[in-house]
Structure formats: structure tokens, C-alpha cells
Amino acid sequence: MLKLQPKFDLHSDVVSDILRKEALVCRVKDYSSAVDTRILNIERDGGILYSWKGATETTRIGKYDSSTKQNKLLYSFDKQVRVSSCSLNKEETLLAVSLAQNTTGGERLKPIPKCLTLLIEISPINNTKVLKAVDCRVKVQFLHQETDRRSVLESHLLLVTEDGYVDLYHILLTKQEGYRVVMANPERLPKLVERIVEDFSWVQWDGHTQRLYYLTHKDKFLLRCLQFYSSHNCETVLELPLELPANSFRTVKFVNLGFDHYHMDRAEQELTWMEVFTDRIGSMCVCYSQPVKDKQELIYTLVLVHKNCSKTFRVSLGSDQSQQKTTQPHPLFIPIGYYILVYLQDYFLHCINTRQQEMLCHSLFFSGQNVNLGLQCQSADITVLHAEEQSCGSLLDLASGKIHAADLSPAYLLQILQSDTPSKCPSSKADPQRLAALHCLLVYMGNDPNLELKIIKWLCDNVDAFRSFDQIQEFILASLYRISYEKSLSLDKVLPYSSVFDKKEVPVCLLRVPGVLCTTELHIECVLKGKGFWTELQWNTERTKYLDAVPNPRYRPSQVQGDWDKLRSERRPSSLMNHMEENTKKVLSMVDTWCLDKKLVPLFQEEDHLQRVLIGLTVDKLREHLNRHLPRLGKKKIDSLVVSYVAKLLELIRHMLESVWLKNNLNTRVLCLTQRGSPAEWSVFHFMFRILEATRGLCLPLPPGYHTLLAVFAVRCLPHHTFLQYIDHGFLQLTETFVSRLMTDLDNSDANERLKFSVLKRLPQPMEQRIYHIWDHPVSSASISRNYVRTLLEKHNRNKGFGSMSRDKSSFRPEFLPLTYLAKILSDIEEQAPNPFEEQENVDARFVEETALKQTLVLLGFEEK
């Protein structure tokens, strides 16, 4: 499920370097077994602090620089000590340590505190100041603030204690002799401290964002957050009530405040585990698991602050499995992008989509004893590291000292797509997994072109829609969603994400996961203030509340259908049609039209009036929807987003066709109508027809030229009577470009002639008349003549009425009067009439006379047609 990439190895990156350096100054044999190197903390810049036992049996503290891959000695004690917490200031001039002291010795004259907290000058090594000597654990953490000042002569240190309070030390520094950085008036340190938190039972430090989350409990549990700014001031920016059992924390829990190797919580004490994850785009998730007495199920909750809701999951562990003794006291919460992975070793792995959380079918769930993270260790030894970018998570194996970057595995997700439904599992179980895997591949990892080609290949191999969802519709909507979802979290609820939302009745298998019960609570109580990230989070929360209250906040492409039907029936230009055309021009100007002659698939090379209208209508309706629900984005940004969205839709369909053409080794010879289609062409035709079916179901536009290309494949691949049935049932649209090629490319054999006549009967009259001018056939000539005569008569009657009938009446010969009348009229106005035949400049009156006579005899029944 996960793709792991090594980032740090304590043995190869640190221990081997220590052994090499110690060997230069020490002759102790077999020293490697006594190094005892331990990771203590990871600072904001990625530097890893560690301790080890030196060759002289003393404890030393060093730093591994992740950018330069170099190790640096920071401080050496004069004896062996047990470092339980450690932090280094940004300028690397001060080192804060907490020492766990052994208080079980026998002959002591005075009591020894369990924890001794020191502040040490290391630039150069100079004074040591005792900050605290108490009987509880103390965690130390320097603030690492971004500042514009070139020389910083102050540092700020957090002391987080097991007694439930946090002190903030403001340490003033001074320079001596030009390079020595020492504390200014160290005796005044007790006066430069302020207590910023009291009475907490759980605390988490986020070094990358400089935030301190803590939990207090009076009448109820309340999660608060302190935001530290570059001025070193702090502000309470969050207050969030949580529904937790009263006895959730028997002892104070520290999260992300270093690694204490001398105090490990026992499994039976880990009743509740909680962590907070944020993303710079403005999302926040509070994750916690709750204790269950009978151990038959695990309950965990995700509070999605940016979605104004919380989701509680109950996962059955099974009566047989739950009796096994597990080494994992609580589930792991692993942030990867906008997914939160919930993992309980030997039981399950739940990959929860926190951006599209409405339906369970957009999240992945795996269960069974074979579920694992791919690490060769017990999950009880795994610590989740909080990274600045959550595009991939970081996992630390404390036992081995290895850090891995963890990401979702595209190969594993592709394997889920390609699994065989009938033999391996029922469709009701496989379809939700496929849908979730498809969205994860397209939206979360969709920027990889090679991965996209593999998905298109899978679509080609699985053309028919699944029982519970249409995979081509999902591919189109998810791919389009990807291009805009990163711009604003508020787009999550308004842009189309999945065709499942368009279904009148969602299949039951997409609404539930076997063994998992989910309950959702809307409208959480949350107080937010502050700036930067907190402003964005507050706006996202308020916008979510608004979108939850209004009907149909998510844009559904099928809503265009009613307006589309009206516009299709309009034959005359109007101001609305002109507006649609302007929208279409904006979209097509963005589409990649470079080197059209070199493009494999001939699209965007013709005018398709209906598709141009649908393109413009789609732009108009989507723009109207976003302006109504997200006015904060501004009209200019919304217009740009909408035009880009529709242009990407057209490019995406072209890209799908080009990929399937390459897969089947097709070239421009398949556009010839005189040959029958090969099995490869039939496969492409089937795929194109499924694209048509998918887009028509969502009322999405197609690139101009798509219907022409589809009709060409249909003529080559289908029998003529089947081809005509496709037209009659509305599956194929006859474009003027296609019909023109049909008339000119096919000869006038009996079969082809019957096909041409059948197609002509199905054309609207204006197009039919234009096609007659192209087809070299007697019927075309007869039609042209009739229309020509009709035009002349209508024009003559309109201009002169019937006055010419009384003129020169004696000159009429006693012949067939209709023909005589026609010849006279034509002779009168022949010079004024336009000529429909390109090869002559004057009307062949004799030909017209013979044609008219022929038609008259046929109409009177004297001759057969």
C-alpha cells in the first residue's frame, strides 16, 4: 500500500562517522558495541539531534545536518547522563537538555530531583544554567522563528512539564570578543519567564508552523492552539470542544516533543491517542482513537475543521483476532497529502479522503493480517513525524533509527484497478475499492503522465461501465477536478468531483464498507482567530457552513441539459447565441492548437455548430454557479478558472483518443471510407462510443470534429443498416463534413447509392441542399434544377407578380402549356439568375427544359421515375 523511501539511517549516517572519528583518538577495541546512539529530537530545519556514549565513557550530543549530510559535535558531558529531552536554538549557540536522574540509589544525604533541566552555552562551550530541578518529566523546545534581523541576540525556549504547565523563557544574549555568544545576565533568567499554559492533559508541538496544541478539561475537553509569531508573541487562535471520555488520559501525553528513551508509556496506559494535522492550504484534522472495554472494535474520530464536520468510525476487529495480544497500543495516524491513514497492525489500514469525505467509496479500506506498512518492525516502535509538506509522510523506526518517507503506492493502486471481479471478489466489494483507487491515482497522483497513460490503457481494456459507476465519467471529472482543487479548498464542494453525485439513487455498495460503521456530525463548535493560515481556515469553515445550508452547492454538468435542449432548437442567431460563441472562442483559444497537421487525431479542424454552442453554454453555467457560491474568488479569477476548466476538458478527450490510437497503432489511413475497419479500429470505435455515452450522460461538450471522426469509424466498422440505426437512435450525429466525404469518397455502386440516399433522407433540409451541390449524381442535378426553378419563380412572382402572363400572349405556341410557360419565364429572367453549376456561366435552358418536362411527365404518371 505504501511506497517507502529511506531518508535517514542512524547507523550509516551517524554511527559509522562516530566510529571513524573516535578511532583517531581512542585505542579501545570493539568500541562499536558500546556507542549506544539514540535520536533525541528533530528540529524545524531537519537537523537531527542525537546522543551517544563516547570512548571515555561520557555522554555526548551531536547534530546531523540533513542538507549537508554532515555530523557536528555540540556538547560533551564529563560523565554518563541520561538525556530525556534536547533542543538547539536556531543560531546553534544554546543547547537545552533535560536529564532523567536515577533516584533509586541507597546512601543519599539529600533527595535528588527526577529531572534536571539545563541551559548550556555552546558557542563556545561556557556557562551552564539550571532552569528546573523537579520530580516530573520536562520537555524542552526552542522556538525557531523566521526573522529579518541579521543578528539575533535573543532566544526563546519552551519548557513543557508533566505537571501540566508550559513556561516560555526569553533568553537575552550578548557577544563577547567578537565571536563569543553568551547569556546576558543569566541570574535574571527566572524573571524572564512567563507561564503561558496551565492544566493540560495532552500537548503537541508543531515545529514547522510554530504552534502548540494542548488539551484542557473542566466540564468538557477543550482543544486550544497557541500560534507563535516572528515577534515571539503568541496568541490563542483555536478553541475546539471534543467529545472524549473523562478518563481518556491517565498521564500527560507529549506528541512531537522529542524522544524519551528512559520513559516509555505502557500499552495498558494508552487509552486515547490524539494528533493534529494541518495543511498550508487551509485544512485541519484532529484525529483521536477512543478506548473500548471489550476490545471487539476500535473507535476513532476525525474532526475535519475545514469541513465543519466530524466523522466517527467503528471498525470490527473480529472475535478471534481481538483475543490475540497486539504489540500496538493504539492506531497510527499518518498524514499523506489530503489523506489520513489509520493503521492498526494485523487488523486494518483505512485511507481516509479528507477533501471528499461525504461518501465512504472515495476512501480505501483494507483488512486482514497481511495488511502492513512495509516496515520490518513492530508498529509500536513507529513514530509519525510531522513534516512541513504533507505530500508524503515520514515514519521513524526508533528501534533501528531509520526514517522513511512514506507515500501511497501507485503500483498497488493500479493492481486494485486491474483485479478480476468475477473470480476474486464480488462486484459489490470490488467497485468501491476501484473507485477510491481511481480517484487517488487521478487526483492525488495525477500529475505523472506515465501513470495517466497506464490508467487510459486500463480504461481501454475495461470499456464497459461497471455496475455501480461509469469509469470514463469518473476519469473525466476527477482529472478536471485535479487542475483546480489546489487553488482553493472551497472549490471542493462546488466543482464536480464524481459522477456518483449525479445518480438519482446511489448503489448501496458505494455507501457502506463491510465491517466499518461511520457516523457524521455536522456543524462543530469552533472558535477561530488569528492571521495567515487561520484566516484561510476560518474562511473555509464559514464557506462550508454556507454551502451545507444551500441546496445543490455542487455543480452538476447534467443541469445544463434543459438549456441545451432549448438552444439546439434555435435556428436563428440571437444575442444569447452570440454570447455563447464568445465563450467558445475564449475556450478554443486556450486549447493547444499548435501543429495541428502533426496531431495524430484530427480534431479542432472543423466547425461544429452544436458542440460550439454546448461549449459556450457549459462555460456560462459553470461561471454563473461559481459567482453565486464563491464571490470571494472574484469575477476575473472565476472566469479564468472556468475557461481553463472547459479547455482542459477538450484537451483531455483529445489526449485520451491519441493514447488509444497509439496503443492500437492507427494512422490517418483509417480515415478512408472505402475500406472496412480492422479489429483495432473496432476497438477504437467502441472506446470512442463509450466516451460519447459518458459525456452525453453528463451533458459535457466534445471537441469539434469528434462526431465526424466517430461517424467515419462507424461507416468502416458497422454494417450499413446498423449504421443507419445508430443515426436513428441518436447515437451518431451527421455532420456536414462527414456527409460531404461520404458523397465524394464512396463510388455510386448500388450498395453505396442506397447508403447515400438513406443518409440524405436523414439530413435537415438546408444541409441536404448543400450536399446536393457536392454529389455528382443525376438525382443531385434534378434537385438542383428544381430548387433553381423554384427560386426563380418565387423571386419573379415576388418582384413582378403575374403581369408577364398577359404579355405577348399571341407568341405562345399551342404546345404543352406548363412547359411553354416555364420556358417563357426562364427566358425572361435568365440573365438575372445566379448559376448553381460551377462548370457553366449561363443556364443551359435546353437541359432545364428537358428536366422540367421529365419531372412533369413523372408527376402526371406518364413515365416512371
MARMI-406375 format. One record per residue (C-alpha): residue in three letters; x, y, z. Coordinates in steps of 0.2 Angstrom, whole numbers, plus 2048, in hexadecimal, padded with zeros to 3 digits. Each point is the difference from the previous one (the first is absolute). Layout:
<sites>
ALAXYZ ...
</sites>
This chain:
<sites>
MET800800800 LEU80E80C804 LYS8108057F6 LEU80E80280C GLN81080A7FD PRO80E80080C LYS805812806 PHE80B7FD80F ASP8097F1808 LEU807802811 HIS80D7F37FE SER8078057EF ASP7FE813801 VAL805802812 VAL8087F1809 SER80C7FC7F2 ASP806812800 ILE8027FF813 LEU80A7F0800 ARG80C8087F3 LYS80380F80A GLU8017F7811 ALA80D7F47F8 LEU80C80F7FD VAL801804812 CYS7FC7F0809 ARG8087EF800 VAL7F27F7808 LYS7FC7EF7F7 ASP7EE7FB7FB TYR7FA812804 SER7F17FE7F4 SER7F67F680C ALA80180D80D VAL7FB8107F6 ASP7ED7FF805 THR7FA80E7F4 ARG7EF806803 ILE7F580D7F6 LEU7FA80E80C ASN7F780D7F5 ILE7FE8067EE GLU8008137FF ARG7F680B7F3 ASP80F8017F4 GLY8017ED7FF GLY80F7FF80B ILE8007F080B LEU806801811 TYR8087F0808 SER80A7FA80F TRP80D7F2801 LYS80C7F980D GLY8118067FC ALA8107F5801 THR804809811 GLU7F07F9807 THR7F88127FF THR7EF8057F8 ARG80280B7F0 ILE7F38097F6 GLY8018037ED LYS7F68077F1 TYR7FE7F87EF ASP7FD80D7F3 SER7F47F97F3 SER80580C7F3 THR8137FE800 LYS7FF7EE807 GLN80D80580D ASN8027FC813 LYS80580D80D LEU8047FE812 LEU7F680C80B TYR8047FC812 SER8097F380A PHE7FB7FD812 ASP80E7FB80D LYS7F77F0804 GLN7F27F47FA VAL7EF808801 ARG7EF7FB7FA VAL7F980E7F4 SER7ED7FF7FF SER7FD8107F6 CYS80B80C7F6 SER7FF80F7F5 LEU80B80C7F7 ASN7FD8127FC LYS8008057EE GLU811809801 GLU8087F1808 THR80680A80F LEU7F57F880E LEU7FC7EE804 ALA7F27FC80C VAL7FF7EE807 SER7F67F780D LEU8097F2809 ALA7F67F1808 GLN8097FD810 ASN8017F080A THR7F8802811 THR8007EE805 GLY812801808 GLY8027FA812 GLU80B80C80A ARG7FB8117FB LEU80180F80D LYS7F380A7F7 PRO7F27FC7F3 ILE8048027EE PRO7F38077F3 LYS7FA7F47F3 CYS80480C7F2 LEU80D80D7FE THR7FE80D7F2 LEU81080A7FA LEU80380E7F5 ILE8127FF7F8 GLU80A80D7F7 ILE8097F77F1 SER80780E7F6 PRO80D7FD807 ILE7FC7F480E ASN7FF80B810 ASN7F380280D THR7F27F3805 LYS7F0806809 VAL7F47F6809 LEU7EE8047FB LYS7F67F3809 ALA8037F280C VAL7EF7F7803 ASP7F97EF803 CYS7F77FF7EF ARG8057FF7EE VAL8048107F7 LYS8018027ED VAL80A80E7F9 GLN7FE8087EF PHE8078107F8 LEU7F580B7F5 HIS8078027EF GLN7F98107F9 GLU8038077EF THR807812802 ASP80780E7F5 ARG80D80580D ARG8127FB7FB SER8067FD812 VAL7F47F980C LEU805803812 GLU7F27F7809 SER7F97EE800 HIS7EF7FA807 LEU7FE7EF808 LEU7F17F6804 LEU8007F5810 VAL7F17F37FF THR7FE7F7810 GLU7F77F0805 ASP7F880A80E GLY7F58087F3 TYR8078117FD VAL80B8097F3 ASP80D80D803 LEU80780C7F3 TYR812806803 HIS8068107F8 ILE8137FE800 LEU80A8107FC LEU8117FD7F8 THR81080B7FD LYS8107FF7F6 GLN811800808 GLU8108027F8 GLY7F88007EF TYR7FB7EE7FF ARG7FB7FA811 VAL7ED7FF802 VAL7FB7FF813 MET7F180380A ALA7FE812806 ASN7FC800813 PRO7FD7EE802 GLU7FB803812 ARG7F08097F9 LEU7FA7F17F7 PRO7F37FC80D LYS7F88117FE LEU8007FE7ED VAL7F37F2800 GLU7EE8007FD ARG7F37F2803 ILE7F67FF7F0 VAL7F67EF803 GLU7F97F880F ASP7F77F0804 PHE8027F67F0 SER7FE7ED7FE TRP8077FF7EE VAL80C80B7F7 GLN8078007EE TRP80D80B7F8 ASP8018047EE GLY8118077FC HIS7FD8047EE THR7F280B803 GLN805805812 ARG7F07FB808 LEU7FC7F8811 TYR7F07F6801 TYR7FA7FB812 LEU7F17F8808 THR7F8806810 HIS7F17F9809 LYS7F480880C ASP7EE7FC7FB LYS8057FA7EF PHE8107FD7F6 LEU8068107F7 LEU80D8007F3 ARG80A8107FF CYS80E8067F5 LEU80E80D803 GLN8078087F0 PHE812807803 TYR80480F7F4 SER8108077FA SER7FF80D80D HIS8007F180D ASN7EF805806 CYS7F37F3801 GLU7EE8007FE THR7F27F3803 VAL7F97FD7EF LEU7F57F1802 GLU7F37F980D LEU7F87F07FB PRO7F57F580C LEU8037ED7FE GLU7F57F2806 LEU80C7F5809 PRO7FD7F480F ALA805809811 ASN80E7F3803 SER8088017EF PHE811805807 ARG8077F9810 THR8108087FD VAL8068107F6 LYS8037FB7EE PHE80E8097F6 VAL7FF7FF7ED ASN80E8067F5 LEU80B80680E GLY80F7F57FD PHE8037EE805 ASP8027FB812 HIS8097EF801 TYR7FF7FF813 HIS7EE802802 MET7F57F57F5 ASP7ED800803 ARG7F97EE803 ALA7F37FA7F3 GLU7F27FE80D GLN802813804 GLU7FD8057EE LEU7EE803801 THR7FE80E7F4 TRP80C8057F2 MET7FE8117F8 GLU80980A7F3 VAL7FD8107F6 PHE8048027ED THR7FF8107F6 ASP8048057EE ARG8058117FA ILE7F28017F4 GLY7F480280F SER7FB7EF806 MET8017F9812 CYS7FC7EE806 VAL7FF7FB812 CYS8027ED802 TYR7FD7F680F SER7FC7EE805 GLN7F57FB80E PRO8027F180C VAL7F47F27FF LYS7FE7F480F ASP7FC7F07F7 LYS80D8027F3 GLN7F57FA7F2 GLU8008107F7 LEU80B8107FE ILE7F8811800 TYR80980F7F8 THR7FA8117FC LEU80680D7F3 VAL7FB812803 LEU8018097EF VAL800812806 HIS8018067EE LYS7F17F67FC ASN7F680580F CYS7FD7EE804 SER8067F180A LYS8007EE7FA THR8007F180D PHE8057EF7FA ARG7FD7EF809 VAL80A7F27F9 SER7FD7EE805 LEU80F7F7805 GLY7F97EF800 SER7FD7F580F ASP80F7F47FB GLN80C80D7FC SER7FC80C80E GLN8067F280D GLN8118017F9 LYS80D80A80A THR80480F7F5 THR81080A802 GLN7F88107FA PRO7F780980E HIS7F780C7F4 PRO7FE8037ED LEU80C80B7F7 PHE7FA8107F7 ILE80A8037F1 PRO7FE8107F5 ILE8037FE7EE GLY7FA80F7F5 TYR7EE802804 TYR7FE7EE805 ILE8017FA812 LEU8057EE802 VAL7FA7F7810 TYR80A7F0803 LEU7FF7F280D GLN80C7F27FD ASP7F97EF7FB TYR7EF8087FF PHE7FD80D7F3 LEU8068107F7 HIS7F380D7FC CYS80580E7F3 ILE7F480E804 ASN7FD80E7F3 THR7FE81080A ARG7FB80B7F1 GLN7F27F57F9 GLN7FA7F8810 GLU7ED7FF7FC MET8007EE7FA LEU80A7F1806 CYS8047FB7EE HIS80D80D7FE SER80A7F980E LEU80A7F0800 PHE7FE7F280D PHE80B7F1802 SER7FE7F280D GLY8097F0805 GLN8107FA808 ASN80A8037F0 VAL7FD813801 ASN810809804 LEU80A8107FC GLY80F7F77F9 LEU80B80480F GLN80A7F1808 CYS7FB805811 GLN7F280080C SER7F480F7FE ALA802803813 ASP8128067FC ILE7FA80C7F2 THR7FE812802 VAL7F780C7F4 LEU80B80F7FD HIS7F78117FC ALA8078077F0 GLU7FE8117F8 GLU7F97F97F0 GLN7F47F2802 SER8017FA7EE CYS8097F1808 GLY8017FA812 SER80F7FC80A LEU8027F180B LEU80D7FD80D ASP8057EF806 LEU807804811 ALA8077EF803 SER80B8007F0 GLY8028137FF LYS7FA8017EE ILE7F480D7F8 HIS7F67FC7F1 ALA7F680C7F5 ALA7EF7F77FD ASP7F48037F2 LEU7F27F77F8 SER8067F27F3 PRO7F98037EF ALA8057EE7FB TYR7F57FA80E LEU7F280B7FB LEU8017FA7EE GLN8007EE806 ILE7EF804808 LEU7F98077F0 GLN8067F17F6 SER7F97F380C ASP7F47F37F8 THR7EF803807 PRO7F77EF7FD SER80E7F5806 LYS80780980F CYS7F280A808 PRO7EE8057FD SER7FD8107F6 SER7F880880F LYS8107FF80A ALA80C8037F2 ASP7F88107F8 PRO80280B810 GLN8127FB801 ARG8028047ED LEU7F8810801 ALA80A80680F ALA8107FA7F8 LEU7FC8097EF HIS7FD810809 CYS8107FF80A LEU80A7FC7F0 LEU7F880E7F6 VAL7FE80E80D TYR80E7FD80C MET80D7F97F5 GLY7F98067EF ASN80E80B7FB ASP80B7F17FA PRO7FD7FE7ED ASN8067EE800 LEU7F37FC80D GLU7F28087F7 LEU8057F67F0 LYS7FF7F080B ILE7EE805806 ILE7FA8037EE LYS8077EF7FB TRP7F67F980E LEU7F080A7FA CYS8037F87EE ASP8017EF807 ASN7F180280B VAL7F480A7F4 ASP7EF7FB807 ALA7FA80A80F PHE8017F7811 ARG7EF7FC809 SER80280F80C PHE80980D7F7 ASP8068067EF GLN8137FF800 ILE80280C7F1 GLN7F480D808 GLU80B7FE810 PHE8108027F6 ILE7FA8107F8 LEU7F980980F ALA80E7FB80C SER80D8057F3 LEU7F88117FE TYR7FE802813 ARG8137FE802 ILE8048107F6 SER7F780B80C TYR7FE7F8811 GLU811806806 LYS7FB8127FD SER7F380180E LEU7F87F480C SER7EF8087FE LEU8007F97EE ASP7FE7EE808 LYS7ED802802 VAL7FC80A7F0 LEU80A7F77F2 PRO7FB7EF7F9 TYR80A7F3808 SER7F77EF7FC SER7F27FB7F5 VAL7F97F6810 PHE7F9811806 ASP7F58017EF LYS7F87EF803 LYS7EE801805 GLU8037F180C VAL8117FC805 PRO8047ED801 VAL8007F9811 CYS8127F97FE LEU8078117FE LEU7F8806811 ARG8077F380C VAL8107F6803 PRO7FE7EF808 GLY806800812 VAL800813801 LEU7F280B807 CYS8028137FD THR7F680E808 THR8018127FC GLU7FD80F80A LEU7FE8117F8 HIS802812806 ILE80E7FE80D GLU80380E80D CYS8108087FC VAL807811804 LEU80E8067F4 LYS80A8107FF GLY8118067FB LYS8088037EF GLY8087F77F2 PHE7FB7EE800 TRP7F380380D THR7F780D7F5 GLU8007F47F2 LEU7F97F280C GLN7F380B807 TRP7FA8057EE ASN8007EE7FB THR7F67FB80F GLU7F380E7FE ARG7FE7FD7ED THR7FD7ED804 LYS7F380580C TYR7F880A7F3 LEU8017F37F2 ASP7F97F380D ALA7F080B802 VAL7FD8047ED PRO7F87F37F5 ASN80B7F87F2 PRO810809803 ARG80A7F47F6 TYR7FF8047ED ARG7F97F27F6 PRO8038007ED SER7F07F77FD GLN7F7810806 VAL8048087EF GLN7F57F37F7 GLY7F080B800 ASP8088107F9 TRP80A7F57F4 ASP7F07F97F9 LYS7F98117FD LEU80F8077F8 ARG8017F17F4 SER7EF8047F9 GLU8048127FC ARG8048037EE ARG8028127FF PRO80F80A808 SER7FC809810 SER80980B80D LEU8017F080B MET8077F67F2 ASN80D80E7FD HIS8047FF812 MET8037EE800 GLU80B8027F0 GLU80B80C80A ASN8027F480E THR8057F27F4 LYS80D80B7F7 LYS808803811 VAL8017ED804 LEU8067FB7EE SER80E80E801 MET8077F7810 VAL8007EF7F8 ASP8107FA7F9 THR7FE8037EE TRP8138007FB CYS8057F57F1 LEU7EF7F97FD ASP8067F87F0 LYS80C7F580B LYS7F27FB80D LEU7FC7EE7FF VAL7ED802802 PRO7F880D7F5 LEU7F680A80C PHE7FD813801 GLN8018017ED GLU7EE8047FC GLU7F180A805 ASP7F47F680A HIS7F280C804 LEU7F77F580D GLN8107FC80A ARG805813800 VAL7EF804807 LEU8027F380E ILE812806804 GLY7FA812802 LEU7F17FA80A THR80B7F680C VAL80B80F803 ASP7F180B803 LYS7F87F480D LEU8107FC809 ARG805812802 GLU7EE805806 HIS8017F280D LEU811805807 ASN7FC813800 ARG7F07FB80A HIS8097F580D LEU812807801 PRO7FF8137FC ARG81080280B LEU80B7F87F2 GLY7FB80F7F5 LYS7F98017EE LYS8108007F7 LYS8077F1809 ILE7F07F67FE ASP7FF8047EE SER8127FB7FD LEU7FD7F080A VAL7F07FB7F7 VAL8088037EE SER80F7F6805 TYR7F57F2807 VAL7F67FE7F0 ALA8108017F5 LYS8087F380B LEU7F07F57FD LEU8038017ED GLU8127FD801 LEU7FD7F180C ILE7F57F87F3 ARG80C8037F2 HIS80E7F980B MET7F67F0804 LEU7FD7FD7ED GLU8128037FC SER8057F380D VAL7F47F37FA TRP8068037EE LEU8127FE805 LYS7FB7F0809 ASN7F87F97F1 ASN80D8067F3 LEU7F380A7F6 ASN80580D7F3 THR7F680C7F4 ARG7FD7F27F4 VAL7F17FB80B LEU7F78107FB CYS7FD7F87EE LEU7EE7FB7FE THR8037F47F2 GLN8077F280B ARG7F97F680E GLY806802812 SER80D7F4808 PRO7FE7F9812 ALA80B80E807 GLU7F480D7F8 TRP7F17F7807 SER809801811 VAL8038137FE PHE7EE8027FA HIS7F97F880F PHE80B80B80B MET7FA80F7F7 PHE7EE7FB802 ARG8027FE813 ILE808811801 LEU7F18077F7 GLU7F47F680B ALA809807810 THR8018127FA ARG7ED8007FB GLY7FB7F9810 LEU80980F809 CYS7FB80C7F2 LEU8128047FD PRO8068087EF LEU80C7F67F4 PRO80E8077F6 PRO7FA8077EF GLY8037F27F3 TYR7FC7F280D HIS7EF7FB7F8 THR8088007EE LEU80E7F4806 LEU7F47F5809 ALA7F47FF7F1 VAL80F7FB7F5 PHE8057F280B ALA7ED7FB800 VAL8007FF7ED ARG80F7F5800 CYS7FC7F580E LEU7ED7FE800 PRO7F47F87F3 HIS7F780D7F6 HIS7EF7FC808 THR808801812 PHE8088107FC LEU7EF8077FB GLN7F87FA810 TYR80E80980A ILE7FB8107F7 ASP7ED7FD803 HIS8037FD813 GLY80A80F802 PHE8117F7803 LEU8088087F1 GLN7FF8127FA LEU8018047EE THR80C80E7FD GLU8028097EF THR8127FC800 PHE7FC7ED801 VAL7F28007F4 SER80A80A7F3 ARG80E7F3801 LEU7F47F27FF MET7F98077F0 THR8108037F8 ASP80B7F1806 LEU7F47F27FD ASP7FC7FB7EE ASN7EE7FF7FA SER7FE7ED801 ASP7EF7F9805 ALA8047FD812 ASN809811802 GLU7F28097F6 ARG7F37F980C LEU80B80580F LYS8018127F9 PHE7ED8027FD SER7FD7F9811 VAL80C80D808 LEU7F880E7F5 LYS7EF7FC807 ARG806803811 LEU8088117FD PRO7F8810804 GLN7FA8097F1 PRO80D80E7FF MET80E7F4802 GLU7F87F47F3 GLN80080E7F3 ARG812804803 ILE8057ED7FF TYR7F77FF7EF HIS80D80D7F9 ILE80E7F4805 TRP7F97EF7FA ASP8037FD7ED HIS7F07F67FD PRO7F08037F5 VAL7F580180F SER80B80E806 SER7FE8097EF ALA7ED7FE801 SER7FF807811 ILE80B80E7FC SER7F58047F1 ARG7F07FF80A ASN80780C80D TYR80780B7F3 VAL7EF8017F7 ARG7F7803810 THR80C80E805 LEU7FD8087EF LEU7ED7FF801 GLU7FF806812 LYS80C80F7FC HIS7F68047F0 ASN7EF7FF808 ARG80780A80F ASN80680E7F4 LYS7F48017F2 GLY7F17F5805 PHE7F77F87F1 GLY80080F7F4 SER80C7F77F4 MET7F27F37FC SER7F680D7F6 ARG80F8067F7 ASP8037FA7EE LYS7F27F3802 SER7FF7FE7ED SER8127F97FF PHE7FC7F180B ARG7FF7F17F5 PRO7F27F3803 GLU80B7F4808 PHE8017F8812 LEU7FB81080A PRO80A7FD810 LEU8107FD7F7 THR7FD80F7F4 TYR7FC80B80F LEU8107FA809 ALA80B8037F1 LYS7F98117FE ILE803805812 LEU8127F97FF SER8038097F0 ASP7FA810809 ILE80B7FF80F GLU80E7F57FB GLU80D80E800 GLN7FC805812 ALA8017EF808 PRO80F7F9809 ASN8077F07F9 PRO8017F180B PHE80C7F77F5 GLU812804801 GLU8057F97EF GLN7F580C7F6 GLU7FD813800 ASN7EF8007F8 VAL7F17F5804 ASP7FE7F27F3 ALA7EE8037FC ARG7FE7F17F6 PHE8067F580F VAL7F480980B GLU7F27FE7F4 GLU8037ED7FE THR8017FE813 ALA7F0809803 LEU7F77F67F3 LYS8067F0807 GLN7FB805811 THR7EE8057FA LEU7FE7F07F7 VAL8057F680F LEU7F480A80B LEU7F27FD7F3 GLY8037EE800 PHE8057FE7EE GLU8127FA804 GLU8087F780F LYS80E80880A 
</sites>
